[in-house]
Amino acid sequence: MAEHRFCKPKVKGSSPFGGSIENVIMIQKLKNKIGNYSADHPLAIYRCKQIADHIKFIVDYENIHGVKLDRERGDLKHFFWAFTCDSPKKTGYDAVKYCEKHHRHSRLARQVIIEANTKSRRKIKGLRHEHVVPLKLIRDLLFSDYRVCQGDWQAVSEILQQNLHSAVITREEALYIDKTYRTTMPSNWLPGNDPYVRYTELGINLLEPAVK
Protein backbone atom coordinates (compact mmCIF):
# COMPACT_ATOMS: atom_id res chain seq x y z
CA MET A 1 0.00 0.00 0.00
CA ALA A 2 1.46 3.36 -1.02
CA GLU A 3 2.21 5.81 1.76
CA HIS A 4 0.00 8.90 1.83
CA ARG A 5 2.01 11.94 0.90
CA PHE A 6 1.35 13.57 4.29
CA CYS A 7 2.01 10.48 6.42
CA LYS A 8 5.01 10.46 8.73
CA PRO A 9 5.68 8.86 12.11
CA LYS A 10 3.70 10.63 14.79
CA VAL A 11 6.26 12.23 17.05
CA LYS A 12 5.20 14.93 19.46
CA GLY A 13 6.14 18.30 18.05
CA SER A 14 6.60 17.11 14.47
CA SER A 15 4.33 16.74 11.46
CA PRO A 16 4.36 16.98 7.68
CA PHE A 17 3.85 20.72 8.10
CA GLY A 18 6.77 21.91 10.22
CA GLY A 19 8.32 21.97 13.68
CA SER A 20 7.17 22.92 17.16
CA ILE A 21 6.72 26.55 18.28
CA GLU A 22 6.80 28.66 21.45
CA ASN A 23 3.51 30.45 22.09
CA VAL A 24 4.26 32.40 25.27
CA ILE A 25 4.79 35.79 23.57
CA MET A 26 1.62 35.50 21.50
CA ILE A 27 -0.43 34.41 24.52
CA GLN A 28 0.65 37.61 26.28
CA LYS A 29 -0.47 39.64 23.25
CA LEU A 30 -3.89 37.96 23.34
CA LYS A 31 -4.67 39.17 26.84
CA ASN A 32 -7.68 41.45 26.91
CA LYS A 33 -8.57 40.54 23.32
CA ILE A 34 -11.44 38.60 21.80
CA GLY A 35 -10.51 37.65 18.28
CA ASN A 36 -9.57 40.92 16.54
CA TYR A 37 -11.26 43.13 19.13
CA SER A 38 -10.05 44.54 22.42
CA ALA A 39 -12.31 43.29 25.20
CA ASP A 40 -13.38 46.86 26.04
CA HIS A 41 -14.33 47.75 22.46
CA PRO A 42 -18.02 48.80 22.27
CA LEU A 43 -18.78 46.08 19.71
CA ALA A 44 -17.08 43.43 21.85
CA ILE A 45 -19.12 44.45 24.88
CA TYR A 46 -22.32 44.59 22.81
CA ARG A 47 -21.73 41.09 21.41
CA CYS A 48 -20.87 39.63 24.81
CA LYS A 49 -24.13 41.05 26.17
CA GLN A 50 -26.02 39.52 23.25
CA ILE A 51 -24.37 36.15 23.85
CA ALA A 52 -25.17 36.30 27.58
CA ASP A 53 -28.84 37.15 26.89
CA HIS A 54 -29.02 34.46 24.19
CA ILE A 55 -27.65 31.75 26.49
CA LYS A 56 -29.82 32.79 29.45
CA PHE A 57 -32.93 32.58 27.27
CA ILE A 58 -31.92 29.14 25.99
CA VAL A 59 -31.19 27.79 29.47
CA ASP A 60 -34.41 29.20 30.95
CA TYR A 61 -36.51 27.93 28.03
CA GLU A 62 -34.98 24.45 28.14
CA ASN A 63 -35.51 24.20 31.90
CA ILE A 64 -39.15 25.25 31.64
CA HIS A 65 -40.14 23.24 28.57
CA GLY A 66 -37.82 20.24 28.86
CA VAL A 67 -36.50 20.50 25.31
CA LYS A 68 -33.09 21.28 23.84
CA LEU A 69 -32.88 24.26 21.51
CA ASP A 70 -30.27 22.88 19.12
CA ARG A 71 -30.84 25.54 16.46
CA GLU A 72 -30.50 28.42 18.92
CA ARG A 73 -27.39 26.87 20.47
CA GLY A 74 -25.90 26.54 17.01
CA ASP A 75 -26.66 30.18 16.22
CA LEU A 76 -23.96 31.23 18.71
CA LYS A 77 -21.36 30.47 16.05
CA HIS A 78 -22.35 33.65 14.21
CA PHE A 79 -21.17 35.73 17.16
CA PHE A 80 -17.90 33.78 17.34
CA TRP A 81 -17.18 34.19 13.63
CA ALA A 82 -17.87 37.93 13.83
CA PHE A 83 -15.09 38.36 16.40
CA THR A 84 -12.45 36.62 14.29
CA CYS A 85 -13.51 37.26 10.67
CA ASP A 86 -14.25 40.98 11.09
CA SER A 87 -12.09 43.82 12.37
CA PRO A 88 -12.87 47.14 14.03
CA LYS A 89 -10.32 48.75 11.69
CA LYS A 90 -11.67 47.39 8.40
CA THR A 91 -15.29 47.46 7.28
CA GLY A 92 -17.02 44.61 5.51
CA TYR A 93 -18.42 41.16 6.18
CA ASP A 94 -15.59 38.62 6.70
CA ALA A 95 -13.20 41.45 5.80
CA VAL A 96 -10.13 39.87 7.43
CA LYS A 97 -11.12 36.20 7.46
CA TYR A 98 -7.94 35.00 5.70
CA CYS A 99 -5.77 38.07 6.26
CA GLU A 100 -2.24 37.21 7.39
CA LYS A 101 -1.98 40.70 8.90
CA HIS A 102 -4.67 39.87 11.46
CA HIS A 103 -4.11 36.19 12.21
CA ARG A 104 -1.31 33.82 12.94
CA HIS A 105 -0.84 31.71 9.84
CA SER A 106 1.10 28.62 8.79
CA ARG A 107 4.08 28.69 6.46
CA LEU A 108 2.11 26.75 3.86
CA ALA A 109 -0.80 29.20 4.08
CA ARG A 110 1.66 32.05 3.63
CA GLN A 111 3.04 30.36 0.53
CA VAL A 112 -0.47 29.93 -0.90
CA ILE A 113 -1.12 33.65 -0.35
CA ILE A 114 2.14 34.66 -2.04
CA GLU A 115 1.54 32.40 -5.04
CA ALA A 116 -2.04 33.67 -5.46
CA ASN A 117 -0.67 37.18 -6.01
CA THR A 118 -3.97 38.92 -5.34
CA LYS A 119 -5.07 41.64 -2.91
CA SER A 120 -8.32 39.83 -2.18
CA ARG A 121 -7.68 37.07 0.34
CA ARG A 122 -11.28 35.86 0.04
CA LYS A 123 -10.67 34.80 -3.56
CA ILE A 124 -7.79 32.50 -2.63
CA LYS A 125 -8.71 28.82 -2.69
CA GLY A 126 -7.25 26.28 -0.29
CA LEU A 127 -7.15 28.42 2.87
CA ARG A 128 -9.00 27.69 6.11
CA HIS A 129 -9.93 30.09 8.92
CA GLU A 130 -9.55 28.03 12.09
CA HIS A 131 -10.71 28.78 15.62
CA VAL A 132 -7.75 27.49 17.61
CA VAL A 133 -10.04 26.23 20.37
CA PRO A 134 -12.91 24.43 18.58
CA LEU A 135 -16.18 26.37 18.64
CA LYS A 136 -18.08 23.39 20.05
CA LEU A 137 -15.76 23.40 23.05
CA ILE A 138 -16.12 27.17 23.53
CA ARG A 139 -19.89 26.81 23.40
CA ASP A 140 -19.74 24.01 26.00
CA LEU A 141 -17.56 26.20 28.26
CA LEU A 142 -20.13 28.98 28.09
CA PHE A 143 -23.10 26.73 28.86
CA SER A 144 -21.27 25.08 31.75
CA ASP A 145 -20.53 28.40 33.46
CA TYR A 146 -23.17 29.34 36.05
CA ARG A 147 -22.56 33.07 35.70
CA VAL A 148 -23.02 32.94 31.92
CA CYS A 149 -26.26 31.01 32.29
CA GLN A 150 -27.50 33.77 34.59
CA GLY A 151 -26.84 36.35 31.86
CA ASP A 152 -23.49 37.71 33.07
CA TRP A 153 -21.85 39.25 29.98
CA GLN A 154 -18.54 39.83 31.80
CA ALA A 155 -18.27 36.09 32.41
CA VAL A 156 -18.81 35.59 28.67
CA SER A 157 -16.03 38.09 27.96
CA GLU A 158 -13.61 36.30 30.28
CA ILE A 159 -14.15 32.94 28.60
CA LEU A 160 -13.85 34.40 25.10
CA GLN A 161 -10.69 36.33 25.98
CA GLN A 162 -9.08 33.08 27.02
CA ASN A 163 -10.27 30.92 24.16
CA LEU A 164 -11.69 32.72 21.11
CA HIS A 165 -8.71 33.22 18.78
CA SER A 166 -7.97 32.11 15.25
CA ALA A 167 -5.35 31.05 12.72
CA VAL A 168 -5.16 30.73 8.95
CA ILE A 169 -3.93 27.40 7.61
CA THR A 170 -4.31 25.33 4.44
CA ARG A 171 -7.10 22.89 3.72
CA GLU A 172 -4.64 19.99 3.96
CA GLU A 173 -3.42 21.15 7.37
CA ALA A 174 -7.01 21.48 8.59
CA LEU A 175 -7.76 17.91 7.50
CA TYR A 176 -4.59 16.76 9.27
CA ILE A 177 -5.70 18.41 12.53
CA ASP A 178 -9.23 17.04 12.21
CA LYS A 179 -7.92 13.47 12.28
CA THR A 180 -6.96 13.96 15.93
CA TYR A 181 -8.59 17.12 17.30
CA ARG A 182 -11.57 18.09 15.19
CA THR A 183 -13.76 19.23 18.10
CA THR A 184 -11.46 18.56 21.05
CA MET A 185 -8.22 19.71 22.65
CA PRO A 186 -5.35 17.56 23.98
CA SER A 187 -6.29 15.73 27.18
CA ASN A 188 -3.83 17.73 29.31
CA TRP A 189 -5.23 21.09 28.18
CA LEU A 190 -7.33 23.22 30.51
CA PRO A 191 -9.43 26.29 29.60
CA GLY A 192 -7.25 29.36 29.88
CA ASN A 193 -4.08 27.47 28.98
CA ASP A 194 -2.26 27.83 25.66
CA PRO A 195 -5.06 27.96 23.04
CA TYR A 196 -2.59 27.00 20.27
CA VAL A 197 -1.61 23.68 21.82
CA ARG A 198 -3.23 21.61 19.03
CA TYR A 199 -0.88 23.17 16.51
CA THR A 200 2.17 22.80 18.74
CA GLU A 201 1.45 19.15 19.46
CA LEU A 202 0.90 18.34 15.79
CA GLY A 203 3.89 20.39 14.70
CA ILE A 204 2.16 23.03 12.60
CA ASN A 205 4.36 26.09 12.80
CA LEU A 206 2.38 29.33 12.93
CA LEU A 207 3.92 32.62 11.85
CA GLU A 208 3.11 35.82 13.70
CA PRO A 209 0.71 38.24 12.01
CA ALA A 210 2.24 41.17 10.15
CA VAL A 211 2.02 44.62 11.68
CA LYS A 212 -1.52 45.90 11.30
C-alpha positions, 0 to 999 in steps of 0.5 A: 500500500502506497504511503499517503504523501502527508504520512510520517511517524507521529512524534510529538512536536513534528508533522508533515507541516513543520516543527514545534513553536513557542507560544508564550509571547503570542499568549501575552499579546492575546490578553484582553482581546477577543478575536480581533477586538479589544475586550473593552471595544463597544462592539465586543461588549455589545456582542458579549451582552447579546451572547449572555442574553441568548444563552440565558434565554436558551437555558431558561426555556430548556428548563421550563419546557424540557427541550433542547434548543439545538438551532438556537445553540448553534446560532452562537457560532455567528457571534464567534465568527464575527469576532475573528472574521471581522475587524474594528479597523476594516469594514465589511463582512468577513473582511479579514477572514484570511488576512495574514496581517490579522491572524497567525498563519502557517508557512504553507498558508503564507506560501499559498497567499504569495503564489495567489498574487492577489489583494483579495484574500477571500478569492484565494482557494485552499485556505481555512480560517480556524478557531484554535479552540474548537467552537463546540468546546467554547460553546460548551464552556459557556453553557457550563458556566453558572454566571453565563447562564445567569446572563453575566456578559462579563463572564462571557467576555472572560471565557472568550478572551481566554479561548476565542482566537484564530489562525489561517492554515491550508485545507490539507493542514485542517484535514490533518488536525481534524484526524486527531482534534476536530472538536477537542483539545489535547487531554492535558489542556485546561481552559485558559491554557495555551489555546494554540496547543493543538498546533504545537502538538501536531507540529504546525508552525504558525507565523506571527501576524504582520504589523496591522 
